[in-house]
Structures are given as structure tokens and as C-alpha cells.
Amino acid sequence: MTIKTEALTKKFGKITAVNELNLEVEEGEIFGLLGPNGAGKTTLISMLCTILKPTSGRAWVNGFDIVKEPGKVRKSIGIVFQQASVDDLLTGRENLALHNLLFEVPKAIRKQRINEVLAIVNLEKRADDFVNTYSGGMRRRLELARGIMHHPKILFLDEPTLGLDPQTREHIWDYIKELAQKECMTVLLTTHYMEEAEQLCDRVAIIDYGKIAALDSPDALKSRVAGDVVTIKQRIPDIESIKKLDYVMKAEDKDGLLYISIKDAGKHLQDLLSNSGPIDFVEVRRGTLNDVFLHYTGREIREAEAEGGFWERMMKR
């Protein structure tokens, strides 16, 4: 295991951000953490990176205890923070050179390593420009390059594509997959984008109120929870009769439409419609990871009280 936690807990006063969490991440995995605002994702990563000390419980990163061996943990990981952290007053190349010094990359290979990571994220032509002339996507790519400069065994990504346009997000996803393969790294990322988790992750954990609510591959979670989603509009809604059908996983009435999750629509759709009475409208789609997310966390908007302003608080310390 490259990451292992046992009953890992972090409290901020009366608020429990991470609650006796047990987790194992395999070597070479791209592992995703999904959850509502304040669910504990950033707090968990911050403990694993030794930025925060746990209130109780234990964790190991690359075999090193996060409390007893924080220095060894830090040397073996790379981090891309949720908030931008590259220096605007330096060039891209100078930012990477500074990172080389901080992580004691051998002098003989520093120049070579800088050129390698610039090529991976396609920034060779802008390497000697000041970072304050970079677009948001370019800065994110530079942060990815910096995060892998010292050949970390694990790369932590906290909302790596937050605020980027869809096209740039797609490019960043490609870079992350390429990095994981070329650098033989384990990647642990947090994200609010369900499509990002589906595209990138071998497994995902849905975290809510500091605990793991579900953990599996995206396809397995969708198959187990979401199934196929049938949307129908009935002249006389009869959701209770529909819920009694043995192949119906979930049914809810919202805004005059019935949303019904069923197992194997190809096999059961005709029977469902014959048991639904007069219908004005029907639509069938495959279940998504977003359906799984809402199943485990609900639809209500959460206040990020446990983690709100986390990085801002850290900057003031």
C-alpha cells in the first residue's frame, strides 16, 4: 500500500472534519476523493501531506508514519494545491529551479529534469516568460510539472482543474494520465467534477461528514447504485406502484417527472412502461457517477463549515 489510514481523525474544535477514516490506496492507482463542501477531503489530504497533525488515529504514506516521520513523507510526495502557489514574479523555469533546490535534486540532473517536465506539460516555449503572463491553464500545467520534478512516488492533487474551462480541463486530464504512466506514480486527487473522476480514476471514495460512504471503481458504483435511469411523465402519477417492482432500485417524483433507476433497462423497460399507466413522455439514459454521488450525499446544499477557507487560514499561520 502506498497510502494507509487507520481510524484517522481530525477535529477543529467541536467540528469533526475527518471521522475515524480507514483507507488503503494501491501503488500505481489514480484514486479519487469525492464529497460535498466540508466533507473532509482537503483536511484528509492535508494530514497525509503532513501539513496538519491528526487528532487521533494513524496513517502511513509510502510506508512512513505521517506523525513520526514527516520529513520522509514530504520528500516522497508531490503536491498541487487547490490555491495557486507558483511565484508570479519568476519565470516558469525559475519556479522549477527553485523547487529543485528545495527538494535537493542532484545538481548534475537539474537542468535535464527541468527540460523533461516542461516537455511533459508542453511549456517549453513559454518556460522563460514570467508566470504573471500565463493563463490559468498554463499555471496549472506548471504546478503539475513542479509537483513531479523530484520523481515523487505519490502525487496529491487538490481540485486540480478548479475554475478552468472544459477544453483546458480535458487537456489537464490527459497530462495527469500521462504523468501517472510515465512517472510510475500513485495519484490521489480531490474533485467536484464527476466526469473528471470517471475519466481519470481507477477507484473513487465518496466522503461525507468525514467518513467513507462508498468506495469502488466508477463503473462498479454506477452499476450497483445508479443502474439505468428512466424519466417518465405520467398523466396520473403512481410512484408507489412503480417502487414495488423488483427491478426498480430507486424512484422519486420531482417537478412533475418520475426519475426511476432500474436494473438492465434493455430487459425491463417494456414491463416498466406497461405497469406505469398512461405516459406522456419517456427518456432512458445510463446512470452516472453524479447519480451515485447524490444517492450517498443527498441533494441539499452544504455549508463548508469544517473546511471553509482552509487554505486562507493556513496562509495566515
PyMOL commands that set and color helices and strands:
alter all, ss='L'
color gray80, all
select helices_A, chain A and resi 41-48+70-75+92-102+107-120+124-126+131-133+136-147+166-182+194-200+218-226+239-243+265-274+289-297+310-316
alter helices_A, ss='H'
color red, helices_A
select strands_A, chain A and resi 3-12+15-25+30-34+56-61+64-65+77-80+154-158+186-190+203-208+211-216+228-234+248-254+257-262+279-286
alter strands_A, ss='S'
color yellow, strands_A
deselect
rebuild
show_as cartoon
